Amino acid sequence: MTAPATAGRTCRRRSALAPFVALAAVATLLLAGCERPSTAAYVGDRGISASSLDKAVQAGLASSAAMRSAWGSRESLYRQRVLSNAVYHQLTLRAAARAAVSVSEAEVSTVTRGIDTTLFTQLGIAPADVRAFLRDVLVSGEVAVKEHAVGSSYSLGLIGVTSKAEATQVLAALNANPNSYESLVAKHQGSLPDPQNVTLQQLARLVTGPALLKLHDGSNLTVSTQQGMGVIHIFGIDRFDLTKATETQKLQASVEIYPASRSYVASVAAPRVKINPRYGQWDPATGEITTLGNSALVPRATATASASASVSAG
C-alpha cells in the first residue's frame, strides 16, 4: 500500500512548486508583452529602456514649477506622455526616411520663435523638449502632405437621419448611386442642400481617427452631429500642393493638420510597436499610449494653435 503515500508526496511536491509555476507564468506574460521587463517599449527592434524613461520623467518634473504642479500628482500619466512621445519620435524618423522628408534647424526655429513654451505643460512636454516635439510635428505634417494623406479643404454634403437604420439605408443608396444625393436631401430634414467647403480642422470635429485619413472623393460615412446623426458625402478633396507652397505655408500646414498627421504616421506603414503592459497599450489610431478604460490623451489644441500663430507671424 505504498501508492497512496507516493501520491501524497507527489501532491505535496506539486503544491510546494505551485508558487514558482505561477511566478514563471507571470514572467512569461511580461516577456510576451515586452521582450525584456527592463524595456519600456520597442519600436521595431529598437528598445526604449525603463531606466531612461524614468530619468526623462524625473528631469521633466524637475524642469519647472509649472510641470511639477501639473504632473507631480499624476506621475504615471505623465510617464505615459513621455513614453508616447519617445515612441512617436522613432516613428517619425522612419516615416521621414520613407518619404524622403527632412526638416532643417531653421524651419524648427521659425516655429519656435517667440513661442510660449509653458503652453506645452498641459501636454506633458517640458520646456527643454518643446523644440524636439515641434520638429516631430513638422516631420509628420510634411510626410502626411507629401503622401496625400490629408487635404487642405473638403467639399461635403450632409444628410440628416434619425436612427442607425435610416443611416444604413442612406449609406446604401449613396454607395449604389452617388448622384442620388440631391434626391435624398429632399427626403430628410436637417440636410445640406448644397455642398459646403470645410477645412481639415472643421471636418475633424465630425470625423476622427483613421476614418479621417481614409477619406477620398465619393466617401460616405455616418457621423454624430449637434442635431443627432447624419451621413456625410465627400464630393471632392483639395490636396496640399507642396510645389506651389512657400516654406512658411508648408510649416503652417504641418502644424495645422496635427494631430491628424500623427495618426497617419502612427498607423500607416509603421514598424511594430510593443509597449510594456505596465505602462499601458499602444493605440496606432492616435499615436498615443492609453490605459484600458481611460485614455491618456491630452488636448493639444492650445499649444499647436500657438505654434501655428507663431508661423503665421513669422
Phi, psi and omega in degrees: 000044181273343184301314180301320180296318179297318179298322180295317179296322180297317180296317180295322180295318179295322180296320180292328182277345186306313180301323181289324177296317179296318179297319179296324179294318178297317179298321179297320179295318179297317181290329178291324180284328180202122194311326179230130180302335180279000179256129181281325182197158172237136170241103191066232178260008180265126182261151173245114187286151178294326181292319178292326177295315180299319179297318180295321179296312181294322178295320179295316180294329181274355188286332180198159177295326180295320179294318179295321180293320184282326190235353183303323180269359180231048187297323181295322178291320177297322178299321176298318180298313182297316181292321177304313182289328177293318177295315182296325178301318178297324179292323180293325178299317180289321180294320179296320179294319180295318185267000182056049179249139176223147178238124184276165176298325180295321179294318178296320180296326178299321181284320186277347183300119176074007183281146178274103185293340180292340178297337183275355179302320181296339179271356183078031180243117180292153181309321182290344183258358184298317182299315180295321179297315181291331174299316179294325176299315181294317180298312182296323178295314181292326177295313181297321179291314183297325181266014174057038180278336182226159179248162177278329176207156184230133174262116186224159173240157181226127177249120181286136177227163184247354181204164177296324180297318179293321178298319179299319180294318180294317178300316180298319181293317180292320179295325180285325182210095180303335180283000181275002184305312184299317181290327179290322179301320182296340183263354186230125177288157179076023181256161175265115182292331181237150178301144178242140176267126180230156177276170177301319181296320179292319180294328182295344176287338180255323184239126183233169174063208183302330181301324180295328184275348183261002182292144177211171178304126180093001179296145175227134178202156179273139180224162173266137180234173178297332180273349181141264181228160177200165176242122180267138172239124180270113178281324181189159180230127173269122181270153174296139177246098183294336183291338181253358184269144173282168179301318180296319179295321178296318180294317181296319179298319181299319180289319185292327184272001174282137013265009178301322180291328177296317178299320180296310182299323183284336188250346185248124175050038181262152176291165180296133176247127177234127181251134173303125186306334182290345179261350181125206180223152183276132177248101182294343179289336181240344184072035183225159170266131180235162175254138181308125177080358182207101183295140178268006183293144176238134181306136183250001190300314186298311184292316182289329175295322177296320179296319179297318179296324179296318179295316181299318181293328180288000000 
